[in-house]
Amino acid sequence: MITEHPLEPVSLVQIESARKRIHGLVLRTPIVRLNVDDPEREVYLKLENLQPTGSFKVRGASNAIALAGQDAKSRGVYTCSAGNMAQALAWQARQNGIPCTAIVPDNAPKTKLLAIERFGAKTIQVSYDEVWKVVTSHRYAPLADALFIHPFSDERMIAGNGTIGLEILEDVPGVDSVIIPFGGGGLTAGIASAIHAKKPDTRVYAVEPETAAPLAASLREGRAMDVNRVPSFVDGIGGKSVLPEIFKIVRPLVDGSITSSLREIADAVRLLVERNRVVAEGAGAASVAAALSGKASAGKVVCVVSGGNIDTVTLARILSGEVP
């Protein structure tokens, strides 16, 4: 049974305040045109894979640490993550001299685990189901004295993520639709909140792998749903359920959730390398797979390339034409 935790929608004021707060701490990432010919759409890439830790998570983590202030410094911080949030929190904690611990699944990619340790955090490896218990309960008893920063169900994280939406609207003012990888939902909630507040006629789509698409199922049923999750190389998105508090925020902000096959996502990873010399992890390339499928609207389409932390062996297999 998943219980709902208090979570309020973030306002444009919160997102704009987060942008001022994290200015100079994170990159304003570029938006570039995808080098493909498509008569119906112009596809653009919002390159969050270029952030210092290789993913968008530094935005929310930086905002959360800044707002936590002395409480974080005195208690230390921890999170649970497949890798990207753990890296981001570890990176920002190190900048501030704050002890950091990450609870990670025992099948997390080696590339991500090494990066977490490189940024100075301790890791606790447990099963995916145990990690998910921390996600749903918002606590891990052995670390009760430290400050828990949720990887996505946290207004500070969502507001930080929303700064991406502000940048998209400024850099592609005529954008028709935005496609956002959906894992826990904090990225979608943040970007969609910013876009809805400033340009509500822009269509916003989530994208999930067909092996684990709880948002698509939840939108069909009208309530937060559990699904059967099949692990894959697309490890940064595709959970076993949508938290009720996230679904409540995301549901009125999105125009749907596009599901992409592992083959489509692998092809998108390879295409990004071949055409734009961009390295994206499976989650980051999923938005491009969705755009190229034609399931989003035509016109100017911005794909959020959420991260680039892909295992090098996995990348090599994809570049050789395999689906890992």
N, C-alpha and C positions, 0 to 999 in steps of 0.2 A: 504494500500500500504506500503510494507516494503522497506525502502530505505537502500542502502548500505553505510556503514561507512568505512573510510580508515582502512585497516588492512593488514599488510605485513606478508608473511610467516616468521616463525622464523628460524634462522640458528643454526647449531650445536654450533657455537661460543656463541650465546646467551644462549643456553641451558646449556653449560658447565660453562659459567659465572654465570648463575643462581644457579647452584649447589654449586659453591664456596660461593656465596652470602648468601645462606640459610643454609649452613653447620652449624650444632649446633643448628639451630632453629627448625628443623623438624627431624623426625626419618628417618633413612634408613630402610625401612620396610622389614621384612623377606619375602622370597618366600618358601613356603612349598608344598609338594606333596599332592594332594587331595587323600584321602583314599578310592578310588574306583578301582575296577578291570575293565580295559578296554583294550581289545587286540589290539586296533588300535592306542591309544593315551595315552601319559603320561600327566596328567592334573596337572598344578601347580597353586598356588594361590599367587598373589602379594597382601599382606595384608595391604592395605591403610586404612582399618578400624581401625588400631592400632595407627594412628596419634593422637596427643593430643586432637583434636576436633572430632575425629571419622571419618574423611574423608580426601581425597587427597587434598582438597582445601587449606590446610595450606601452601602447597608448593607455589602455585601461589600468594596467599595473602601475604606471607612473602616476596616474590620477589618484588611484586608491592609496598608494604609499604617501603621496603628498597630503591627502586629506586625513589619513590616519595619524600623521605627525608623531608626537612623542609617544603615543600609545604603542605604535609599531616598534619604535626604537627600544622601549623598555621591556617589551614582551617577546619580540621576535615575531616572524610571520610564517605562515605555511599555506599551501594550496594543494589541490589535487589536479592532475593534468597528465595527458598523454605525452606532453613534452613542451609545447609552445608556451602555455601559461607558466609552467614551471621555469622555463628559461627566462621569460620576461620578468617574472617576480624576482628571480635570483639576481638578474642583472641590475634591476633597480634597487633591490635591497643592498647589494654590494656597494652601489654608488653612495648609499646612505649609512653604511656600517651597521646594517641590521641583519641579525642571524635569520637564515631562511631554510625551510625544509619543504621538500616536495614529495607528495604521495603519488607514485606513478604505477601504472599497470605493468605486470611482469613481462608483457610482450611489447613494451615500448621500443621504438627503433633505437639502435645503439647510437646513432648519430645524435639523437636528442638527449639521451642519457649522458653522453660525454660532454655535451654542451652545458647541461645543468650543472655538472660537477665543475666544469671550467669556470662557470660564473660564481662558484663558491658556495653552492647550496648542498645540503645533505639530501639524499634520496632514500625513500622507504618504498620498496617494491612489494606490491600485493597483487592479488588477482583483480581482473577487470571488475568483477562483481563487488569486491571490497571497495575499490575506488568509487564505484557508482553509489555505494552506501554513503560515502562521504559527500558526494555531490547532492544527494537527496536529503541528507540529515543536516548538512552544513556544519559538521563537526567530526573530529577524530579524537577519541578519548585520550590516547597517549600524549597528545599535543594540546591538551585542554588549556594549558597556561599561555600558549602562544595565540596570536591574533590570526584567525582564519580569514583569508581573502578568497572568496568564491571565484572560480574561473569565468563565470558568466552571469549568475543570478545575483548581481550586485549593482546597485545604481551607479556606483563610482566607476565600475568597469564599463557599464553600458554607455555612460556619458563620455568616457574616453574614446570608446569605439565610434561614437556619433561624430567625432571630429572628422572622420573619413568622409562622412556624408557632406559636411560643409565644404570640404576640399573638392569633392566630385562636382558639386553644383557650381563652384567658382571656376573650375578648370574646363568643364564641359557644360556650359550654361544651357544648351539646347538638348540636354540628355532626355531621351524618351523612356529608357528603362535601365534599371540597375539590377545585377544578379549577384547574390551574396551567398557564399558557402554557409550551410547551416549545420552546426554541431550542437552546442548547448543552446544557442540562440542569442547570446549576448551581442554578437557582431551584427546580426540582423536587426535586433531590437534597437541598437544604437544608430546605425546608418538609416534605417527606415524612419526612426523618430525625427532625425534631422531633416530628411527629405520631405516627409509628410508636413512638417512645420513650415518649410520654406518653398517647396514646389510640389504641392499635393497631386498635381496631374501626372507626375512621373510614376511609372509603374515599377514596383519593387517585387522581385522574385527571389525566393530562396532556392538553393539547389542541394540535393542530397544524393548519395549513391543508392542505387536500387537495392543494395545488400542491407541497408539500414536507413529507412526513410520514415521516421516517426512523425515528422511535421506533416508530410503529405497525408499520412493516415489520420492524423489529428484534424486536419482541415476538412477531410472527407466526413469525419464523424461528428465534428463540432465540439470535440472535447479532447483533452490531453490523453494520448494513447501510448500503450506499450507495443513494441513490435519485436519480431524475432530478428536479432542482430547477427549477421554473419561477418566475422572479422575479415578485413582485407587490407591491401596496401594503402587504402584511403583511410588513414587512422585518425586524421584531425577532425573529421566530421562523421556523421552517421552514428548516432547513439541508439540506446535501446528504448528510450522514451523521451517525451518532452515534459519538462517540469511544468506543473499547472500554472505557476506564477509567470513563467516565461510565455506560455501559450496565450494567456490572457492579454499580455502586452502585444505580442507579435500578430495575433490573429487579425485585428482590424487594420494592420499596417501593410500586409503583403497581399499580392495578387495571385499567389499560388506558390507551390513548391514543385520545382522541376526535378524529376529523378533521372539520373544518368547512369548508364551501365559502366562497369569497370573497363570495358574495352574503349568506350567513348572517353573516359577520363584518362586512360593511359595514352590514347591518341592525342589528347589535348596537351598532356605533359610533353610528349615528343614534339608536337607542333610548336609549342612555345620555345623550345630549345632551337629547333631548326629555323623558324621564321624570325624570331625576335631575340634569340640568345638569352632567354629568360628561363631560369631554373625554378620550377614550382613543385611543391609536393602535391600529392593527389588531391587534397582538399582545396589547395589554391588553384589547381587547374580545372576543378569541377565547374566553376562558373563559366569558363571558356567552352567546355564541353556542352553546357546547357545553351549557350549563345549559338554555337554552331549547329545545334540540333534544330534550330528554328522554332523552338517552343516558346521563346520569349517574343515580345513584340518587335516589329521592324523599327528602322530608324537608327538613332544613336544609342548604342548599348554599351554600358560600362560594366566590365567584369572585375569584381574584386578578387585579385590574386592574393589570397589571405596569408600565404606563407610559402617558404621555399626550403623547409627543413626535411628534405627527402634523403633517405639512406642511399649512399652512393651505389651499392650493389643493386638496389631496387631500380635506381635511375638507369644504370647500365642495361638492365634487363629490358626496361621499357624502350630505351633507345635502339635496342636490337630487334624490337618488334613484338616482344612478349607482353603478356598481361600477368604481372606477378601474382 
